[in-house]
């Protein structure tokens, strides 16, 4: 019998911290709707015994404060760091060459995909979807190249 109560107890424990604001909305036809999503003209309903709403936080990012490393913080020598940087640079250069190959292949596939098949029109949905997917693939590879170039530029 105690094992049968466990799922119920678990549900109650997990549901306890759940919180949502309830709004009452009356549309132009007089239809009353209760929802947890705010709409223009909706009124918030206060429920007795409900937890207080969470305070709204300022969404502006906080700047990281500068805290120097403690004196006993482990340090690595310049030669080790240079080797690590060289390995990272090599990995990034390998990645960018692969992405450039992939981008070139995507451009080739786009050029082939933009050709109309026999009986196909440029206004057909299948044609539009095919070209759209091929362009998205090509743009993704170009974005990857730009990101890797940015990372390479940040290396010392």
C-alpha positions in Angstrom: 0.0 0.0 0.0 2.8 2.6 0.8 4.3 2.0 -2.7 1.0 2.8 -4.3 1.0 6.2 -2.6 4.5 7.1 -3.8 3.5 8.3 -7.3 0.8 10.5 -5.8 3.3 12.0 -3.2 5.9 12.5 -5.9 3.3 14.4 -8.1 2.4 16.6 -5.1 6.0 17.4 -4.3 6.8 18.3 -7.9 3.7 20.4 -8.4 4.1 22.4 -5.2 6.6 24.9 -6.6 4.6 25.4 -9.8 3.3 28.9 -10.2 1.4 30.7 -12.9 -0.5 33.9 -13.1 -4.1 33.6 -14.0 -5.8 36.2 -16.2 -9.5 36.7 -17.0 -10.2 37.9 -20.5 -13.6 38.9 -21.9 -13.7 39.1 -25.7 -16.0 41.3 -27.9 -18.7 38.5 -27.9 -18.8 38.4 -24.1 -17.0 35.0 -24.0 -15.1 34.8 -20.7 -11.7 33.1 -20.9 -9.3 32.2 -18.1 -5.7 31.8 -19.2 -2.1 31.9 -18.0 -1.1 34.1 -21.0 -1.6 37.8 -20.8 -3.8 39.5 -23.4 -4.5 43.1 -23.9 -7.4 44.0 -21.6 -7.1 40.9 -19.4 -7.3 41.3 -15.7 -5.0 39.4 -13.3 -6.9 37.2 -10.8 -5.5 36.9 -7.3 -6.0 33.5 -5.9 -6.1 33.1 -2.1 -3.3 30.9 -0.8 -1.4 31.1 -4.1 2.3 31.9 -3.9 3.4 35.5 -4.6 4.5 36.1 -8.1 8.2 36.1 -8.7 9.8 39.6 -9.0 10.6 40.7 -12.5 14.3 40.8 -13.0 16.1 43.4 -15.0 17.1 41.6 -18.2 20.1 43.7 -18.9 23.3 41.6 -18.8 25.5 42.2 -15.9 29.1 42.9 -16.6 31.6 40.5 -15.1 33.6 41.9 -12.3 37.4 41.6 -12.6 38.8 39.4 -10.0 42.5 38.7 -10.3 43.6 35.0 -10.0 44.8 34.1 -6.5 48.6 33.9 -6.1 48.5 30.1 -5.6 46.4 29.6 -8.8 48.1 27.0 -11.0 49.9 28.6 -14.0 51.3 27.1 -17.1 54.4 28.2 -18.8 54.5 30.1 -22.1 55.8 27.2 -24.1 52.9 24.9 -23.0 50.4 27.6 -23.8 51.9 28.2 -27.2 51.7 24.5 -28.0 48.0 24.5 -27.0 47.4 27.6 -29.1 49.1 26.0 -32.1 47.0 22.9 -31.7 43.9 25.0 -31.5 44.9 27.0 -34.6 45.5 23.7 -36.5 42.2 22.3 -35.5 40.4 25.5 -36.6 42.3 25.6 -39.9 41.3 22.0 -40.5 37.7 22.8 -39.7 37.6 25.9 -41.9 39.1 23.9 -44.9 36.4 21.3 -44.4 33.7 23.9 -44.2 35.0 25.6 -47.3 34.8 22.3 -49.2 31.3 21.7 -47.8 30.3 25.3 -48.8 31.6 24.8 -52.3 29.7 21.5 -52.6 26.5 23.2 -51.3 27.0 26.0 -54.0 27.3 23.3 -56.6 24.2 21.5 -55.3 22.3 24.8 -55.3 23.2 25.4 -58.9 22.0 22.0 -59.9 18.9 22.3 -57.7 17.9 25.6 -59.3 17.6 23.9 -62.7 14.0 23.1 -63.5 13.3 19.4 -63.9 11.3 18.3 -66.9 7.6 19.3 -66.4 8.5 21.5 -63.4 7.7 25.2 -63.1 9.5 27.8 -60.9 6.2 28.4 -59.1 5.8 24.8 -58.0 6.0 24.2 -54.2 8.5 21.3 -54.7 10.9 23.5 -56.6 10.6 26.3 -54.1 11.2 24.0 -51.1 14.1 22.3 -52.8 15.8 25.6 -53.6 15.0 27.0 -50.1 16.6 24.0 -48.4 19.7 24.1 -50.6 20.1 27.9 -50.0 19.8 27.3 -46.2 22.5 24.6 -46.3 24.8 26.9 -48.3 24.2 29.8 -45.9 24.8 27.6 -42.9 28.2 26.6 -44.2 29.0 30.2 -44.9 28.1 31.2 -41.4 30.3 28.4 -40.1 33.2 29.7 -42.1 32.6 33.2 -40.8 32.5 31.9 -37.2 35.7 29.9 -37.6 37.4 32.9 -39.2 36.3 34.9 -36.1 37.8 32.3 -33.8 41.1 32.3 -35.8 41.3 36.1 -35.6 40.9 35.9 -31.8 43.9 33.6 -31.4 47.1 35.2 -30.1 
